[in-house]
Amino acid sequence: MLGSFTSVFILWSGTLNSLNVSNSLFLDGLSSSLVLLTWWISMLMMMASQSAVKMKNNKSSLFTLSICTLNLILIMTFFSSNAMWFYIFFEASLIPTLILILGWGYQPERLQAGMYMMLYTITASLPLLALIILITDFTNIFNFTLKNLITSTNLMMMQQPMLMKEIIFFISLAAFLVKLPMFSVHLWLPKAHVEAPVAGSMVLAGILLKLGGYGMLRMYQYLSLGFSHTLKDIIFCFAMWGGVITSIICFRQVDLKSLIAYSSVGHMSLMLAGVLSNSSWGWHAALGMMLAHGLCSSALFALANYNYEKSGTRSLVMNKGMLLICPIISLWWFLFCVINMAAPPSINLLSEILVFPSVLFSSIWLSLPLMMMSFLAAVYSLFLYVSTQHGGYPKFNSSFTAMKSSSLLLLFLHYLPVNFMIMKSDIICTWFI
């Protein structure tokens, strides 16, 4: 908690320029923003899990150790400038996440969900490991910074045909596209979310998906140089139309956590479009959307868990009438559904304002899926609110009690930064100029 609040003051105090701490560690606005998000979400994970873990004495010491270990691994991932260490920490984050899902998941299907997550992410990242070994062996350059990677890639690929460049381009980004995840490689995410405890869902949506975005921003800065646009355009179309399809899939969901998980795929598709636009506005928007989505989706999963603890089910059919029973939780549902559709004053609004022209400047033909994604995000956010708050409360569900002050504080600490960050919006605009 102390680290969370300290990092807020550091970030608010002024612009964080690029700083090489050592040969293997560096710090800039992008990595420091995501480390701040990691600390903040980790603190909120501990608060959200008190009733499920601490009060029931459900291996609380192992739970705390898993979260602290995951926190340390994620921080080292964001700070690492060594390509090999970055890959090791990038993959090591799966281990404590898998422990959270298997140890504190709800249904026996959590084993299948963990297997899906491991197979998807590890299979896609093995070619990246081979590429890192190849580049470092060819050039003897290990640093992950932009200048050195441009040099090493240009040296190795200077005599290669265009087809080989396209293959290198794809395998370099595949690990991050799966972690993001992009449509067509997203099937592991809803399974993992549905089976994970509230802390697992919060860290998956709040931080682990951002590893994919962070890797895309770091790698695409140099991978876009010297490569043809064919494969990039294919991924661009997959991202945009995939976001539209997953937004439509949201209306078919009957599980609260599954709906929020599919909405995450749609939001991260828009973030991916900002990265692929290869413009400074798009990259600024990508960072802003990662920060906003990390806080908003984490809060929505915390709210879904609160409904589950009180009603005993996550079904949209049975979670109705909350407005009549608990108006205060209905207010929080409304506030975070509004943030989810990028309404003011959240940082999500600024990010979408920046991503729209950056995508349209890339291709005017993408205006249709872009408008559909924005419209459908508002529709399924309102659908989520109306489905849970209106209607008659089922009589067979247990009665609701008043929200505890700790639950209100948890939601307030989600709401505060995502809205007040608009007053410090330069944090998303100074890491890359």
C-alpha positions in Angstrom: 0.0 0.0 0.0 2.9 2.4 0.9 4.5 1.6 -2.5 1.2 2.4 -4.3 0.7 5.8 -2.8 4.4 6.7 -3.1 4.4 5.9 -6.8 1.4 8.2 -7.2 3.3 11.1 -5.8 6.4 10.3 -7.9 4.3 10.1 -11.1 2.4 13.3 -10.2 5.6 15.3 -9.3 6.8 15.7 -12.9 7.7 14.1 -16.2 9.6 10.9 -16.0 12.3 10.9 -18.7 14.1 7.7 -19.8 16.6 6.6 -17.1 19.0 3.7 -17.4 19.4 2.4 -13.9 21.8 -0.3 -15.0 22.7 -2.4 -18.0 19.6 -4.6 -17.4 17.1 -2.1 -15.9 15.7 1.1 -17.3 12.8 3.4 -16.5 10.6 5.7 -18.7 7.1 7.0 -18.7 5.6 3.9 -20.2 7.2 1.4 -17.8 6.7 3.6 -14.7 3.0 4.1 -15.5 2.4 0.4 -15.8 4.4 -0.3 -12.6 2.2 2.2 -10.8 -0.9 0.3 -12.2 0.7 -2.9 -10.9 1.2 -1.6 -7.4 -2.3 -0.1 -7.3 -4.1 -3.2 -8.6 -2.1 -5.5 -6.3 -3.2 -3.4 -3.3 -6.9 -3.6 -4.4 -6.6 -7.3 -5.0 -5.7 -7.8 -1.3 -8.6 -5.7 -0.2 -11.1 -7.5 -2.5 -10.0 -11.0 -1.3 -10.4 -10.4 2.4 -13.8 -12.2 2.7 -12.9 -15.0 0.3 -9.4 -15.8 1.7 -8.4 -14.0 4.9 -11.7 -14.4 6.8 -12.3 -18.0 5.8 -8.6 -18.9 6.5 -8.2 -20.4 3.1 -4.4 -20.6 2.8 -4.1 -16.9 3.3 -0.3 -16.9 3.7 0.2 -18.8 0.4 -2.3 -16.4 -1.3 -0.3 -13.3 -0.1 3.0 -14.9 -1.2 1.6 -15.6 -4.7 0.4 -12.0 -5.1 3.7 -10.5 -3.8 5.7 -12.8 -6.1 3.5 -11.9 -9.1 3.9 -8.2 -8.2 7.7 -8.5 -8.2 7.8 -10.4 -11.5 5.6 -7.9 -13.2 7.7 -5.0 -11.9 10.9 -6.6 -13.2 9.2 -7.2 -16.6 8.3 -3.6 -17.0 11.8 -2.4 -15.8 13.9 -4.9 -17.7 16.0 -3.7 -20.6 17.7 -7.0 -21.3 15.8 -8.9 -23.9 16.4 -12.4 -22.4 15.5 -11.2 -18.9 12.4 -9.6 -20.3 11.3 -12.8 -21.8 12.0 -14.8 -18.6 10.0 -12.5 -16.5 7.3 -12.2 -19.1 6.7 -15.9 -19.0 7.3 -16.3 -15.3 4.2 -14.2 -14.6 2.1 -17.2 -15.6 3.2 -19.3 -12.7 1.7 -17.3 -9.8 -1.3 -16.6 -11.9 -1.9 -20.3 -12.5 -1.5 -20.9 -8.7 -4.2 -18.3 -8.0 -6.6 -20.0 -10.5 -5.9 -23.5 -9.4 -5.7 -22.8 -5.7 -8.7 -20.4 -5.2 -10.8 -21.0 -8.3 -14.5 -21.9 -7.9 -15.2 -24.9 -10.2 -13.4 -28.1 -11.1 -13.1 -26.7 -14.6 -10.3 -24.4 -13.4 -7.8 -27.1 -14.3 -8.9 -26.9 -18.0 -8.8 -23.0 -17.8 -5.3 -23.1 -16.5 -4.2 -25.5 -19.2 -5.7 -23.3 -21.9 -3.9 -20.3 -20.6 -0.6 -22.0 -20.4 -0.8 -23.7 -23.8 -1.9 -20.6 -25.7 0.7 -18.2 -24.2 3.7 -20.5 -24.1 3.1 -21.9 -27.6 2.9 -18.4 -29.0 6.0 -17.1 -27.1 8.5 -19.9 -28.0 9.2 -18.4 -31.5 9.9 -15.1 -29.7 12.5 -16.8 -27.6 14.1 -18.3 -30.7 14.2 -14.8 -32.3 15.8 -13.2 -29.2 18.5 -15.9 -29.1 19.1 -15.5 -32.8 19.4 -11.7 -32.7 21.6 -11.7 -29.6 23.9 -14.4 -31.0 24.2 -12.6 -34.4 24.9 -9.1 -33.0 25.9 -9.7 -29.4 23.5 -6.9 -28.4 21.3 -7.8 -25.4 19.7 -4.4 -24.6 16.0 -4.0 -25.1 16.1 -0.3 -25.8 14.9 1.1 -29.1 18.2 2.2 -30.6 20.0 -1.2 -30.0 17.1 -3.3 -31.3 16.8 -1.2 -34.5 20.6 -1.7 -35.0 20.5 -5.4 -34.3 17.4 -6.1 -36.5 18.7 -4.0 -39.4 22.1 -5.8 -39.2 20.5 -9.3 -39.2 17.7 -8.6 -41.8 19.7 -6.5 -44.3 20.2 -9.4 -46.7 17.0 -11.2 -46.0 14.1 -11.5 -48.5 10.8 -9.8 -47.8 9.1 -13.1 -47.0 11.6 -13.8 -44.2 11.0 -10.3 -42.8 7.3 -10.9 -42.7 7.9 -14.2 -40.8 10.1 -12.4 -38.3 7.5 -9.7 -38.0 4.8 -12.2 -37.2 6.6 -14.4 -34.7 7.9 -11.3 -32.8 4.4 -10.1 -32.2 2.6 -13.4 -31.8 3.5 -13.8 -28.1 2.0 -10.3 -27.4 -1.0 -10.8 -29.5 -2.0 -13.9 -27.6 -1.3 -12.2 -24.2 -3.3 -9.1 -25.3 -5.4 -11.1 -26.5 -6.4 -10.4 -30.1 -9.5 -12.0 -31.6 -9.0 -15.6 -32.8 -6.4 -16.3 -30.0 -8.6 -15.1 -27.1 -10.3 -18.3 -26.1 -8.2 -18.8 -23.1 -9.2 -15.5 -21.5 -13.0 -16.1 -20.8 -12.2 -19.5 -19.5 -9.5 -18.2 -17.1 -11.7 -15.3 -15.9 -14.7 -17.5 -15.2 -12.7 -20.0 -13.2 -10.4 -17.5 -11.4 -11.1 -16.0 -8.0 -11.7 -12.3 -7.7 -8.0 -11.6 -7.3 -7.1 -13.7 -10.3 -9.7 -11.9 -12.5 -8.5 -8.5 -11.3 -4.8 -9.2 -12.0 -5.7 -10.8 -15.4 -7.7 -7.9 -16.6 -5.8 -5.1 -14.8 -2.2 -6.1 -15.4 -1.5 -9.3 -17.3 -3.3 -8.2 -20.5 -1.2 -5.0 -20.3 2.0 -7.2 -20.7 0.8 -7.8 -24.2 0.2 -4.1 -24.9 3.6 -3.2 -23.3 5.4 -5.7 -25.5 3.6 -4.5 -28.6 4.6 -0.9 -27.9 8.2 -1.8 -27.2 8.6 -4.1 -30.2 6.5 -2.4 -32.8 8.6 0.8 -32.5 11.4 -0.9 -34.5 9.6 -3.9 -36.1 7.5 -1.4 -38.2 10.7 -0.1 -39.8 11.8 -1.8 -43.0 8.9 -4.3 -43.2 6.1 -4.4 -45.8 2.6 -3.4 -44.8 0.9 -6.6 -45.9 1.0 -8.5 -42.6 0.4 -5.4 -40.6 -2.8 -4.7 -42.6 -4.0 -8.2 -42.0 -3.5 -7.9 -38.2 -5.1 -4.4 -38.3 -8.2 -5.8 -39.9 -8.3 -8.8 -37.5 -8.0 -6.4 -34.6 -10.8 -4.1 -35.8 -13.3 -6.6 -37.0 -12.4 -9.0 -34.2 -13.3 -6.2 -31.7 -16.7 -5.8 -33.4 -17.4 -9.6 -33.3 -16.4 -9.9 -29.6 -18.6 -6.8 -28.8 -21.5 -8.6 -30.4 -20.7 -11.8 -28.5 -21.1 -9.9 -25.3 -24.9 -9.8 -25.9 -25.0 -13.6 -26.0 -23.4 -14.0 -22.5 -25.4 -15.1 -19.5 -22.4 -15.1 -17.1 -21.3 -11.8 -15.6 -17.6 -12.5 -15.6 -17.7 -13.9 -19.1 -19.4 -10.8 -20.4 -16.8 -8.5 -18.8 -14.0 -10.8 -20.2 -15.3 -10.5 -23.8 -15.6 -6.7 -23.4 -11.9 -6.7 -22.4 -11.1 -8.4 -25.7 -13.0 -5.6 -27.5 -11.3 -2.8 -25.6 -7.8 -4.3 -26.1 -8.6 -4.6 -29.9 -9.0 -0.9 -30.0 -5.8 -0.4 -28.1 -4.0 -2.7 -30.6 -5.4 -0.6 -33.4 -3.8 2.5 -31.8 -0.4 0.7 -31.7 -0.7 -0.5 -35.3 -1.5 3.0 -36.5 2.2 3.7 -36.0 1.5 7.3 -34.9 2.4 9.2 -31.7 -1.3 9.8 -31.1 -2.1 6.2 -31.4 0.6 5.1 -29.0 -0.4 7.8 -26.5 -4.0 6.5 -26.8 -2.8 2.9 -26.3 -1.2 3.7 -23.0 -4.2 5.7 -21.9 -6.6 2.8 -22.8 -4.4 0.3 -20.9 -4.5 2.4 -17.7 -8.2 3.1 -18.0 -9.1 -0.5 -18.9 -6.9 -1.9 -16.1 -8.8 0.1 -13.5 -12.3 -0.1 -14.9 -12.3 -3.9 -15.7 -10.8 -4.6 -12.3 -13.6 -2.7 -10.7 -16.2 -4.5 -12.8 -14.8 -7.9 -11.7 -14.9 -6.8 -8.1 -18.6 -5.8 -8.5 -19.4 -9.1 -10.2 -17.7 -10.9 -7.3 -19.8 -8.9 -4.8 -23.0 -9.9 -6.5 -21.8 -13.5 -6.6 -21.0 -13.5 -2.8 -24.4 -12.2 -2.0 -26.6 -14.0 -4.5 -24.6 -17.2 -5.0 -24.7 -17.0 -8.8 -23.1 -15.0 -11.6 -26.1 -15.6 -14.0 -27.5 -12.4 -15.5 -30.9 -14.1 -15.3 -30.8 -14.3 -11.5 -28.8 -11.2 -10.7 -31.6 -8.7 -11.2 -33.3 -5.9 -9.2 -30.2 -4.6 -7.4 -31.5 -1.1 -7.7 -34.4 -1.9 -5.4 -32.3 -3.9 -2.9 -29.0 -2.1 -2.7 -29.0 1.3 -4.4 -25.4 2.1 -3.4 -24.0 -0.9 -5.4 -26.3 0.1 -8.3 -24.6 3.5 -8.3 -21.2 1.9 -8.5 -22.4 -0.3 -11.3 -23.6 2.7 -13.2 -20.4 4.7 -12.7 -18.1 1.9 -13.9 -20.4 1.0 -16.9 -20.2 4.6 -17.9 -16.4 4.6 -17.7 -16.5 1.4 -19.7 -18.2 3.2 -22.6 -15.6 6.0 -22.5 -17.7 8.8 -21.0 -16.3 11.9 -19.4 -14.4 12.6 -17.3 -12.4 9.4 -17.5 -9.1 9.0 -19.2 -10.8 6.5 -21.4 -12.5 9.3 -23.3 -9.2 11.1 -24.0 -7.7 7.9 -25.3 -10.6 7.2 -27.7 -10.4 10.8 -28.9 -6.8 10.2 -29.7 -7.2 6.7 -31.3 -10.0 7.7 -33.7 -7.9 10.1 -35.9 -4.8 7.9 -35.7 -6.8 4.9 -37.0 -8.6 6.9 -39.7 -5.3 8.4 -40.9 -4.0 4.8 -41.4 -7.0 3.8 -43.5 -10.4 5.5 -44.1 -11.9 2.0 -44.7 -11.5 1.2 -41.1 -14.0 3.9 -40.1 -16.9 1.4 -40.2 -15.5 -1.1 -37.7 -14.2 1.8 -35.6 -17.7 3.4 -35.3 -19.3 0.0 -34.7 -16.8 -0.8 -31.8 -17.5 2.5 -30.2 -21.3 2.2 -30.5 -21.4 -1.5 -29.4 -19.2 -0.7 -26.3 -21.8 1.8 -25.1 -24.6 -0.7 -25.9 -23.2 -3.7 -24.0 -22.2 -1.5 -21.1 -25.8 -0.3 -20.8 -27.0 -3.8 -21.3 -24.8 -5.0 -18.4 -26.2 -2.3 -16.2 -29.8 -2.8 -17.1 -29.6 -6.6 -16.8 -28.3 -6.5 -13.3 -30.0 -3.5 -11.8 -33.5 -3.5 -13.2 -36.2 -6.2 -13.0 -37.6 -8.2 -10.1 -35.2 -9.7 -7.6 -35.5 -13.5 -7.5 -37.2 -14.6 -4.2 -35.1 -17.7 -3.9 -31.8 -15.7 -3.6 -30.5 -14.8 -0.2 -31.2 -11.3 1.2 -28.6 -8.6 0.6 -26.9 -6.8 3.5 -25.5 -3.3 3.4 -22.1 -2.8 1.7 -19.2 -2.7 4.1 -17.0 0.3 4.3 -14.1 -1.8 3.0 -16.1 -2.6 -0.2 -17.0 1.0 -0.7 -13.3 2.0 -0.3 -12.3 -0.6 -2.8 -14.6 0.7 -5.5 -13.7 4.3 -4.6 -10.0 3.6 -5.1 -10.8 2.2 -8.5 -12.9 5.2 -9.4 -10.6 7.9 -8.2 -7.5 7.5 -10.4 -9.3 6.6 -13.7 -11.2 9.9 -13.5 -8.7 12.2 -11.9 -6.0 11.1 -14.2 -7.5 13.4 -16.8 -6.0 16.3 -14.9 -2.6 14.7 -15.3 -3.1 13.5 -18.9 0.5 14.3 -19.9 1.5 11.0 -18.3 0.3 9.2 -21.4 1.8 11.7 -23.8 5.4 12.2 -22.6 6.8 8.6 -22.8 7.1 8.9 -26.6 7.5 12.2 -28.5 
